[in-house]
Amino acid sequence: MIIFENIKKTYIKNKQQVHALNDINLTVDTGDIYGLIGWSGAGKSSLIRLVNQLEKPTSGIVKVDGVDLNKLDVKAQRAHKKKIGMIFQHFNLLESKTVAQNIAIPLVLQGLNKEEIEHRVEAMLSYVDLSGKKASYPSQLSGGQKQRVGIARALITEPSILLCDEATSALDPQTTLSILKLLKQINSERNITILLVTHEMEVISSICNKVAVMEKGQVIEQGSVLDIFSAPQQETTKKFVSTVINAEIPEAVLDSLTEQGNIFRLEFLGDSAREPVVNELILKQLVEINILFANMREIGGVVLGSMFIQMNGTETDVDKAVAFLQEKGVKVERGGV
């Protein structure tokens, strides 16, 4: 478990104070895949680097598994850092060393014998699907392969926590999916808590169970990924969510309408997303329904969908149709334009 209590981090830049983090309170439970999302300069990387003490807070407490990191002596700090792996946006590999040598670096620094190092590196190469790249150099690898080397190096010390700082932002979409799949596998098979930084809501929706939205050094919203996606409260959060799930009707669809009245946005969650609710409403013949746009996503193992429809009929019949949808567990919002 990682706990941030009243965290503040201040830098001096051009003789002026810059507040990178301001009163952060956050809990990452053991086994979480916890996402930190925000625009550049939001403070995400500053926060994550407190966990492995690459940065130290100006004030406040960081606890890992109940231990206050501020109270660790030098020897205890070394032991603490062995429990934490980290992967980076640009991989941070040594170009002059082979894949196997890059992965082995943490074990060499720990003073393990050659046989033990070779055994553990071989096992890790197999785990990240790089067995055939043992003697290759970073310049001979694709971006996805480089990140797999970074992941293997981070896991080689058998950590309980993995920090990911924009680990997929330098990768193409297909490679990103494969890396996210590997991270999810690591979390489930090795029970490793993952704290990741990203500016892509697609990453959050793909693997995280919890998320905190950061802006100007503060956490402005946090909760389960499903709750944040289904009911974002802050404007910044809404903008991030809209990159994955449309909160407004597309302009191209809107421009094609001859009339723009009685447009509704429907939100389906869980069971309501699987049931033919709109079809049932059409069969009731209360109103004439024009389906304008729809999309559906699986978020945290739960189906979340949105649909824009136009309902034509008397105001009374439209009200009855809305009531029917709400009884079926559908969230109905008039407008969406």
N, C-alpha and C positions, 0 to 999 in steps of 0.2 A: 504494500500500500504506500502511496505517495501523498503527502499532505502539504499543501502550501498554506501558511497562515499569515495573513496581513503582510504579504510580501511587497516591498518597495525596492526598486533598483534605480539609482541615479548615476548618471555619467556627467562628467564635465567636458563640454565641447565649446571651443572658442570662448573659454572663460565663463561659460554660462551653464547652468544646470539643465540637464535633459532628463526628464522622468520617463524612463523606459518601461517601468512597471509601477503601478500605483494601486496599492491595497488589494492584492490578489488573494482570494481564498478559494481553494480548489482541492478536491479529493479524488484521487485515482485509485480505485479498488484493485486488489490483486486479481489478475486475470482479465482486466479490462483491455480493450483496444480503444484508447481515449484519444480523440482528435482535438487539436488546437487549430482553429481556422481564423484567418483575418487577412487584411490587406498588408502589403509591405509596410514595415515600421510599426506594426500593431503591438510588438513585444513578444511574439511567439517564441522566437529562437532564444531570446534572453531568458525566458521562463524555463524552457526545457533544459538549458545549460546549467541551471541551478542544481539539477538532480545529480549530475556527475561532477559538480563543483568546477566546471570550466568557468563558471561565473559564481560570484557570491552575492547574496542580497545586501543592500544597504541597511535594511531592517526587515524584521520578520523571521519566520522559522520555516525551514524545509525539513520534513520528517520522512524517512524511508524505513518502512517496517518498524515504526515506533522510535527510531533513532533520530535525534536532533543533529543534523549535519554540522551545525555551528559548534558543537561540543566535541567533535572528533579531533584527536591528535593526529600527527602525521602518519603514524603507523596504522591507525584505524581508518584514516582516509584512503590509504592504499588498499586495504581490505575491502572497503566500501566500493571503490571504483571497479574492483574485479567482478562485482555483482551486476555491473551495468555495461551493456554494449551500446554502441552508437553507430548509425549509418548516416551518410551525408549526401547532399544533392549532387556534388561533383566527385563522389567516390573516395577521394583522398587516398589513392593508391600510390605506392612507390613505383615509378616507371622503370627503374633499374632492376627490380626484383620480379621473379616469376609469380604466377598465381599462388602456388604453394607457399612460397616465401612470404608473400604479403599476408596470407592467412595465418602463418606461423608467428608473426611478429609479437603478438601479446604473450604467447607461450615462451618465446625466447627471452622476453623481458622478465618473465616469472622464473626463469632459470630451470625449466624442465629439461630432462635429458632428451637426446636426439631421437631415440626409439619412441618415446611417449609422444613427442611432437609429431613425428611422421604418422603414427597410428591415428592420432586425433585429426590431423589435417586430411588424411585419406577419407576418414569417416565423414568429415564435414564437406569435402568435395562431392562425395556421393549424395549427401543430403540436399545440397543446392544444385544438383544436376550439372556439375562441372568436372566430372571425373576425367574427361578427355582433354581438359585444358590445364592440367597440373603444371606443365613446363612452359606454358605460354606467358607472354608479357602483356601488360595492360594495353599497349598500343595495338595488339593483335585481337582485341576483344571488342564486341559490340557494347553499347551502353548498358543493355540489360545484363550482359555477362559481367561487366565491371561492377554493377550494383550487387550481383550475386556474390562476387568476391568480397565486397564490402560487408554483406550480410554474414557470410561465412566467418570473416575475421571478427565481427562483432559477437558471434555466437560461440567462438572457439573456447572462450573462458567459461562457458556454461553459465551465463548471467541469468538473473531472475527478472531483469528489466531491460527492455530494448527501446532506445530513443531513436526516433527517425526524424531528421531535420530536412524536410522537403525532398524525401528520398526518391520520389517519382517525377518531380517537375522537369527534369532534364531528359525524360524518356518519351518515346512515342506512345500513343494510346494502347496499342496491342501489347507492347512490352510492359507498360504500366500495369495492365491487368494481370500479367503473369507474375510480376513482383508483388502485387497486392495479394494474389492467391497464395504465394509463398509465405508472406507475413501472416496471413490468416492461419495457415498450416502450422507455422511456428508457435503461434498463440495457443492453438488447440492441442497440439501434440506435446509441446514442451512446457505448457502452462506459464508462458512468459508474458508478463504485463508489458503492453506496448503503449508508449506515449508518442504520438506523431504530430508533426507540424506540417500544415499544408495551406495552400490558398485555393484548393480545388474541392468544391463540395462533392464532386463525383467520387473522390477518394473517401471522404467521410461516409457517404451513402453505401459504398462498396464493402467496407470492412469494419467500421467503428460501431461500438455499441453506445458510446457516450461522446458528447462534443461540448466544447466551450468556444464561444465566439468572442474574439478579442478585437478591441479598437482603442487606439491611442493609449496603450499600456494598461487597459482595464478589461476585465471579463464582463461583457455586457449581457450575456445570456449563456446558460448552460443547462444541460439535462440529457435525457436519453435522446439518441438520434431520431427515433420515431416521433417523440414529442416535439423536438425542434423542427422537424420537417413538416409535421402536420399542423403545427400552430406557432409559427415564428412570431415573436413579439416586437423585436427591434427592427428598425428599417434596414440596417446593415445585414442582419440575419435574413430578412426577406429577400434581399438582393442575392445573397448566396444561394438560398433555397431555389430561387427562380431560375438559376442556371441548370437545375436538374428537373424541377417540376414547374411547369408554367403557372404563374399566378394571374396572368392576364391573357386574354384572347389574342392570338397573333393578328397583326395588322392586316396581313394578306387575306385572312378569313373575314375579318370585319369589313374590309373594303368590298368584298363580294356580296354583302347583304344588301337587299333592296330596302329592308326595314331593320332598325336596330333596337326595337323595343323588346321588353320582356326577356332579356338575356340573363341566364343564371350560371353560376359556377357551382358545380357539384363536387364534393370531395368524398371519396370512398375509402374506408379504412378496414382492413381485415376482412371479416365475413361479407360485409356489404360490397366489397370489391369483387367478390366471386359470384354474387347472386345477380340474376337478370332483372335488377330493380327497374331500370329505365324501360326495358321491354314490357314489364308488368304495367307500368304507367301508360305506355302506348296502348296496350290492350284495353285499358279502362276507358279510353276514348274521352277523357275529360278535356284534354287540350290537344292541339296539334303540336308535335314536337319535331324540331329540326336540330339534329346533332351537329354541332359546328366543329368541335375539336376535342380530342381526348388523348391522355397519355397515362401510363401506369408504370410504377416502379416497385421493386421489392426493397424495403428499407428495414434493416435489422430483423430480417426474416418475416416481416409483415408486409402484405401488399398495400400500397398506397396509390390511389389513382385520382385524377381530376378530369372533369369533363365540362365543356361549355355547351349549353343547349339554349335553344330559343323556344319559348312556349307561347303559342297563340291561342287565345280564347278569352272568355269573359274574365273579369277580375276575380269573381267568385270561384270560377273553375281553376284559375291559376293558383289561387290560395289553397284550394283543395289538393291540387297536384303537389304543391310545396309541402303541405302537411303530410301527404302520403310518403314522400321521399324522406322526410324527417323521421317518420315512424319506422322506416326501414333502416335507420341508422346513418343516413346520408346527411352530411353537412351541406346546407344550401345557402348560397350567398348571391343576392341579386346584383347584377352588374358584371364586373370582370373586364370592363373596357376602359 
